[in-house]
Amino acid sequence: MNGNAAGAFESTVERFGPPRHQSGRAILAGVDGSDTAMRAVAFAFGMARRESGRLIVAFVVCRTALTNLGPAVASTVEHDTTLQLYAELRDQIREAAEELEVPVSFLKTFGDPYTALRDTADRSQVDTVVVGASQKAGHRFAGSVATKLIKTGHWPVLVVP
């Protein structure tokens, strides 16, 4: 493991770009590094810029099937992968926030993606939630994060293909 053993498994919030607008719209985008999630974040950046709003980007870390292999294997692999993905996403979000002059809060949290996004959206009183369409075949039957967020009905949800 890297020197910061707990780093990947601590919730964090980082702020990038200009100071937050108090009166602008709040937009939440979920990101996991997938192509559709990255397109959703790009779309959310555009919305926030056009509407002089603020953007909250949530990176939700959830345990994978590796956990069943044993704590040592799962912990090492998940930790390193999570830290690397988080660092890459953080750098991309920071660059976009500075270039587009959009105030961004980059949140890293843990748990079920639906629950984490729902709770973040409610807690932050967002006006819109933007997520990427699921690329997993099983979600056609069990329901994707986007479908669950839409059924919640608290805010408009945009699903980016």
Secondary structure, DSSP 8 states (H G I E B T S, - for coil): --S-TTGGGS-EEEEESS---SSS-EEEEEE-SSHHHHHHHHHHHHHHHHTT-EEEEEEEE---GGGGG-HHHHHHHHHHHHHHHHHHHHHHHHHHHHHHT--EEEEEEES-HHHHHHHHHHHHT-SEEEEE----TTHHHH--HHHHHHHH-SS-EEEE-
